[in-house]
Amino acid sequence: MSDTLINAADAAAAAPHPDFDAVVVGAGFAGLYALHKLRDQLGLRVCVFEAGSGVGGTWYWNRYPGARCDIESIHYSYSFSNELQQEWEWSEKFASQPEILRYLNHVADRFELHDDITFDTRVDSVVWDDSTATWQVSTDTGHTVSARYFISAAGNLSVPKEPEFAGTDVFTGELYMTGKWPHHDVDFTGKRVAVIGTGSSGIQVITEVAKQAEHLTVFQRTPAYATPLRNGPADPDRVAGIKATYPEMRMASRNTQGGIVFDRDPLPSAMAVTPEERRRVYDDRWELGGFHISSASFNDIVTDKAANDTISNYVRERIREGINDPALAEKLVPTTYPYGTKRPTFEAAYYDAYNRDNVTLVDVSDAPITTLTPSGLRTAHDDYDFDVIILATGFDAMTGPLLKMNITGRNGQRLADKWARGPRTFLGIQVHGFPNLFTITGPQSPSVLYNMPLAVEDHVDFAADAITYLCAHGHNTIEPTAEAEDAWVVQNNAIADQSLLPGTNSWWMGANVPGKPRVCLVFLAGANVYRGICEDVVNSGYHEFSLTLEGQPVRETVG
């Protein structure tokens, strides 16, 4: 047993004895790794609560037709175990939902994680008890447990956004939500189907449903800049080459902005080359597919409007090329926001679907949906009848999963009240006034702009290192100082203001949910910059944090 594990276990045993050392919420990528790290490497007593009936997180719930990852499988996977990296074989370049779910079940089996996960259990209250320096975690099954540390691995896109129209309880046909898809096959043959929403999930489900439905009607409020994914079978030679150098590739990935090493390097500025060279670069990245065009073309497309105009116009032109009807093409071409200021979306025959005779597009930007009806739905202009309605209306992203758990910190302060004007964190992983709360890939971290498995590992490792530090130095709580938190919020907003993102209504800005504070939810300087900041924090001995011993302040310093 390592010295680290002995110190952690001994310190936990000496402290007042809660039910668990740590409670983790969620059994997706983050929750599974947190359980393995805290239980198997730190020797802590860990309980995981999972609302679903199995592991998988996002990939347990989002099982609609066409659901697929848009980061290459060789990157979208754990790096913590070289044995795991070597033994698992991906069948496609971009894995589908069933294959990702099989992978996560394999991980849970391989590391014997199932026994410490309580399924079909949702956390509905989390309250800090200062007298015992523990979190009191209550569930919808009526049980409450205490724990020294509370780890939210609930994810960033796990709370579907509530529809902005009424009537979901009156429609008599089949009603589905992409973020909570049933665990059985759904047959659309011979049916009139509506899909509401054309974000990432909508694009994927539309492409598949169009092949089955008697007629598909798509209700679009804002068109997407969808670019080719370029999926295909995994290339055995390429995979073998990566497996032979996986440690080097993972290190190189962590030193990039988004946690992915691309086949091409981005050029500094779209405005520093000739129009002919720009076109050559865009054509090349378009053919490579995936994030190459957004992240490996030019570095200034989301910071300089003139540079952005070049790529926005390029993608618009390519979209028009794929639509047979020019009038329909104009409805599918985004014109109200710059490319890259919403999360990039990818397609595989999405635009081909609109060339089919059985697909109709309805623009609801000027005539919004007002209500579902017993037989279908009503817009400000017309009534429509359907057998099936699919809601692909997105998520209450980033903050929604945390606020849904009703977390209350020191002195009865509710996280919902503290975040009434937007999230306030330090590093996106801890919150002043909420000791021993770790928000894995939380708001104001790179999170959704970073290859998620690597982002998860970075944050879980940060939490584990902090817990180990507490144990080794005789402390039992950690939280950021108010000053450090204030500075981080200011820095996040200042970085966002240097980009084009604040001018677009996106879920990155919290603008997709009515009444949600409009503020940038992600750290935009890049995962490589963020990792350097976190490393400095750890090397300084957590200088920006307050540490306590049995509820009494030991040290409070300001970074």
Residue pairs with C-beta under 8 A, 6 or more apart in sequence:
1 43
2 41
4 41
4 42
4 468
4 472
5 41
5 42
5 43
6 43
7 468
7 471
7 472
8 42
8 43
8 44
8 467
8 468
8 471
9 42
9 43
9 44
10 471
11 470
11 471
11 472
11 474
11 476
12 21
12 44
12 45
12 148
12 471
15 133
15 148
15 476
15 550
16 132
16 133
16 134
16 550
18 132
18 134
18 145
18 146
18 147
18 148
19 47
19 145
19 146
19 147
20 44
20 45
20 46
20 47
20 145
20 146
20 147
20 148
21 38
21 44
21 45
21 46
21 147
21 148
21 149
22 34
22 38
22 44
22 45
22 46
22 47
22 147
22 148
22 149
22 150
22 151
22 467
23 46
23 47
23 48
23 49
23 135
23 137
23 145
23 147
23 149
23 150
23 151
24 31
24 34
24 35
24 38
24 46
24 47
24 48
24 49
24 151
24 153
25 31
25 48
25 49
25 50
25 123
25 150
25 151
25 152
25 153
25 154
25 405
26 48
26 49
26 50
26 57
26 152
26 153
26 154
26 155
26 158
27 35
27 48
27 50
27 52
27 54
27 55
27 56
27 57
27 60
27 108
27 113
27 117
27 119
27 153
28 55
28 56
28 57
28 58
28 59
28 60
28 104
28 153
28 155
28 158
29 57
29 78
29 104
29 452
29 453
29 456
30 57
30 153
30 155
30 440
30 441
30 456
30 459
30 460
31 48
31 50
31 55
31 57
31 117
31 153
32 55
32 104
32 107
32 108
32 111
32 113
33 78
33 80
33 456
33 457
33 460
34 46
34 48
34 151
34 153
34 440
34 460
34 463
35 46
35 48
35 113
35 116
35 117
36 80
36 111
36 113
37 80
37 460
37 461
37 464
38 44
38 46
38 151
38 464
38 467
39 45
39 46
39 116
40 111
41 464
42 464
42 467
42 468
44 467
46 116
47 116
47 118
47 145
47 147
48 113
48 116
48 117
48 118
49 117
49 118
49 121
49 122
49 123
49 137
49 139
50 117
50 118
50 119
50 120
50 121
51 120
51 121
51 122
52 60
52 61
52 119
52 120
53 119
53 120
54 60
54 105
54 119
55 104
55 105
55 108
55 113
55 114
55 117
56 100
56 101
56 104
56 105
57 104
57 153
57 155
57 158
58 155
58 157
58 158
59 67
59 97
59 100
59 101
59 104
60 101
61 158
61 179
61 180
61 181
62 97
62 178
62 179
62 181
62 201
63 97
63 98
63 101
63 181
63 183
64 176
64 178
64 181
64 201
64 204
64 205
64 390
64 392
65 186
65 204
65 205
65 208
65 209
66 204
66 205
66 207
66 208
67 96
67 97
67 178
67 181
67 201
67 204
67 205
68 94
68 95
68 96
68 97
68 204
68 229
68 231
69 76
69 94
69 95
69 96
69 100
70 94
70 200
70 229
70 290
70 291
70 344
70 346
71 94
71 260
71 290
71 291
71 451
71 452
72 93
72 94
72 260
72 290
73 90
73 92
73 93
73 94
73 95
73 99
73 234
74 90
74 239
74 242
75 253
75 259
75 260
75 261
75 451
75 453
75 454
76 95
76 100
76 451
76 452
76 453
77 85
77 88
77 90
77 103
77 453
78 84
78 85
78 107
78 453
78 457
79 85
79 246
79 250
79 453
79 454
79 457
80 457
82 246
82 247
84 107
84 110
85 243
85 246
86 243
86 246
88 103
88 106
89 234
89 239
90 99
90 103
90 234
90 239
91 99
91 233
91 234
92 99
92 231
92 232
92 233
92 234
93 230
93 231
93 232
93 233
93 234
93 235
94 229
94 231
94 290
95 103
107 113
108 114
108 117
121 139
121 140
121 141
122 139
122 140
123 137
123 138
123 139
123 140
123 405
124 138
124 139
124 140
124 405
124 406
125 136
125 137
125 138
125 405
125 406
125 408
126 135
126 136
126 137
126 138
126 150
126 405
126 406
126 407
126 408
127 135
127 136
127 138
127 407
127 408
128 134
128 135
128 136
128 408
128 409
128 410
128 434
128 435
129 135
129 136
129 146
130 410
130 411
130 551
131 551
132 146
133 148
133 435
133 436
133 476
133 477
133 548
133 550
133 551
134 146
134 147
134 148
135 146
135 147
135 148
135 149
135 150
135 436
135 437
136 144
136 145
136 146
137 144
137 145
137 146
137 147
137 150
138 144
148 436
148 476
149 436
149 438
149 463
149 467
150 407
150 436
150 437
150 438
151 438
151 440
151 460
151 463
152 401
152 402
152 405
152 437
152 438
152 439
152 440
152 442
153 440
153 456
153 460
154 401
154 402
154 404
154 405
155 401
155 441
156 395
156 397
156 398
156 401
156 441
156 447
156 448
157 179
157 395
157 397
157 448
158 179
158 395
158 400
158 401
159 395
159 396
159 400
159 401
159 404
160 177
160 178
160 179
160 180
160 391
160 393
160 394
160 395
160 396
161 393
161 394
161 395
161 396
161 400
161 512
161 513
162 396
163 196
163 391
163 393
164 368
164 369
164 393
164 514
165 368
165 369
165 370
165 371
165 372
165 377
166 370
166 371
166 372
167 371
167 372
167 373
167 377
168 175
168 372
168 391
170 372
170 373
170 374
171 372
171 373
171 374
171 375
171 376
171 377
171 389
172 374
172 375
173 375
173 376
173 386
173 387
173 388
173 389
174 186
174 387
174 388
174 389
175 372
175 388
175 389
175 391
176 182
176 186
176 388
176 389
176 390
176 391
177 390
177 391
177 392
177 393
178 197
178 201
178 202
178 205
178 390
178 391
178 392
179 201
179 395
186 388
187 212
188 209
188 212
188 213
188 388
189 212
189 213
189 214
190 214
191 213
191 214
191 387
191 388
192 213
192 214
192 215
192 217
192 385
192 386
192 387
192 388
193 209
193 213
193 215
193 216
193 217
193 386
193 387
193 388
193 389
193 390
194 216
194 217
194 218
194 219
194 376
194 377
194 384
194 386
194 388
194 389
194 390
195 202
195 205
195 206
195 209
195 216
195 217
195 218
195 219
195 390
195 392
196 202
196 219
196 369
196 377
196 389
196 390
196 391
196 392
196 393
197 219
197 220
197 221
197 391
197 392
197 393
197 394
198 206
198 218
198 220
198 221
198 222
198 223
198 224
198 392
199 224
199 343
199 345
199 392
199 394
200 343
200 345
200 346
201 392
201 394
202 218
202 392
203 224
203 226
203 345
203 346
203 347
203 350
205 390
205 392
206 216
206 218
206 350
206 353
206 359
206 392
207 347
207 348
207 349
207 350
207 353
209 216
209 390
210 216
210 353
210 356
210 358
210 359
213 358
213 388
214 358
215 358
215 359
215 360
216 353
216 358
216 359
216 360
217 359
217 360
217 361
217 362
217 384
217 386
218 354
218 359
218 360
218 361
218 362
219 362
219 364
219 369
219 377
219 379
220 331
220 332
220 361
220 362
220 363
220 364
220 365
221 363
221 364
221 365
221 368
222 334
222 336
222 337
222 365
223 331
223 332
223 333
223 334
224 334
224 342
224 345
225 312
225 315
225 316
225 319
225 334
225 339
225 340
225 342
225 344
225 345
226 319
226 345
226 346
226 347
226 350
226 351
227 286
227 289
227 293
227 294
227 315
227 318
227 344
227 345
227 346
227 347
228 286
228 287
228 289
228 346
228 347
228 348
229 289
229 290
229 346
229 347
229 348
230 287
230 288
230 289
230 290
231 289
231 348
242 249
249 261
250 454
252 261
253 259
253 260
253 261
253 451
253 454
254 454
254 458
254 527
254 528
254 531
255 528
255 531
256 526
256 527
256 528
257 295
257 449
257 526
257 527
257 528
257 529
258 291
258 295
258 446
258 449
258 450
258 451
258 526
258 527
259 450
259 451
259 454
259 455
259 527
260 291
260 295
260 451
262 291
262 292
262 295
262 296
263 288
263 292
263 296
264 284
264 285
264 288
264 292
264 296
265 296
266 295
266 296
266 297
266 298
266 299
267 273
267 281
267 297
267 298
267 299
268 298
268 299
268 300
269 298
269 299
269 300
269 304
269 307
270 278
270 297
270 298
270 300
270 301
270 304
270 306
270 307
270 310
270 311
271 300
271 304
271 306
271 307
271 310
273 281
278 298
278 310
278 314
279 314
281 297
281 298
282 293
282 297
282 310
282 311
282 314
285 292
285 293
285 296
285 297
286 292
286 293
286 318
288 296
289 346
290 346
291 344
293 311
293 315
293 344
294 301
294 339
294 340
294 344
297 311
298 307
298 311
300 307
301 307
301 308
301 310
301 311
301 339
301 340
302 308
302 338
302 340
302 341
302 499
302 500
302 501
303 498
303 499
303 500
305 338
305 500
308 338
308 339
308 340
308 500
309 338
311 339
311 340
312 334
312 338
312 339
315 339
316 333
316 334
316 335
319 329
319 332
319 333
319 351
320 326
320 329
320 330
320 333
322 329
322 351
322 352
323 329
323 332
323 351
323 354
323 355
324 355
325 354
325 355
328 354
328 361
331 361
331 363
332 351
332 354
332 361
337 503
337 504
337 505
337 506
338 500
338 503
338 504
340 500
341 499
341 500
341 501
341 503
341 504
341 506
341 508
342 504
342 506
342 507
342 508
343 448
343 506
343 507
343 508
353 359
354 361
362 379
362 384
364 379
366 380
367 379
367 380
367 381
367 382
368 379
368 380
369 377
369 378
369 379
370 378
370 379
370 380
371 377
371 378
372 378
372 389
373 383
375 385
375 386
376 383
376 384
376 385
376 386
376 389
377 383
377 384
377 386
377 389
378 384
394 507
394 512
395 507
396 513
396 516
397 448
397 507
397 508
397 510
397 512
397 521
398 423
398 442
398 443
398 447
398 448
398 507
398 510
398 521
398 522
399 419
399 423
399 443
399 510
399 516
399 521
400 513
402 415
402 439
402 442
402 443
403 415
403 416
403 419
406 414
406 416
407 414
407 415
407 434
407 437
408 414
408 415
409 415
409 418
409 431
409 433
409 434
409 435
409 437
410 433
410 434
410 435
411 433
413 433
415 431
415 434
418 424
418 431
418 433
419 517
420 517
421 517
421 519
422 510
422 517
422 518
422 519
423 442
423 443
423 444
423 519
423 521
424 431
424 432
424 485
424 486
424 489
425 431
425 439
425 442
425 443
425 444
425 445
425 480
425 485
425 488
425 489
426 432
426 480
426 481
426 484
426 485
426 488
426 544
426 545
427 444
427 445
427 462
427 480
427 488
427 530
427 533
427 534
427 537
428 439
428 441
428 442
428 443
428 444
428 445
428 446
428 447
428 523
429 438
429 439
429 440
429 442
429 445
429 459
429 462
429 463
430 437
430 438
430 439
430 478
430 479
430 480
430 545
431 437
431 439
431 479
431 480
431 485
432 479
432 480
432 481
432 482
432 484
432 485
433 479
434 479
435 477
435 478
435 479
435 548
436 477
436 478
436 479
437 479
438 459
438 462
438 463
438 466
440 456
440 459
440 460
440 463
441 447
441 448
441 450
441 452
441 455
441 456
441 459
442 459
443 521
443 522
444 488
444 489
444 492
444 521
444 522
444 523
445 455
445 459
445 522
445 523
445 530
446 455
446 522
446 523
446 526
446 527
446 530
447 455
447 522
447 523
448 508
448 522
449 522
449 523
449 524
449 526
449 527
450 527
450 530
451 527
454 527
455 527
458 527
458 531
458 534
462 534
462 538
465 538
466 478
466 538
466 542
466 545
469 475
469 478
469 538
469 541
469 542
470 476
470 477
470 478
470 547
473 547
474 549
475 547
475 548
475 549
475 554
476 548
476 549
476 550
476 551
477 547
477 548
477 551
478 542
478 545
478 546
478 547
479 545
479 546
480 488
480 544
480 545
480 546
481 544
481 545
481 546
481 556
481 557
481 558
481 559
483 544
483 558
483 559
484 544
484 545
484 558
484 559
487 559
492 520
492 523
492 524
493 519
493 520
495 523
495 524
495 525
496 502
496 520
496 524
499 524
501 508
501 509
501 520
501 524
502 509
502 520
504 511
505 511
505 512
506 512
507 513
507 521
508 520
508 521
508 522
509 518
509 519
509 520
509 521
510 516
510 517
510 518
510 519
510 521
511 518
523 530
537 543
537 544
537 545
537 559
540 559
543 557
543 559
544 557
544 558
544 559
545 557
546 553
546 555
546 556
546 557
547 554
547 555
547 556
548 554
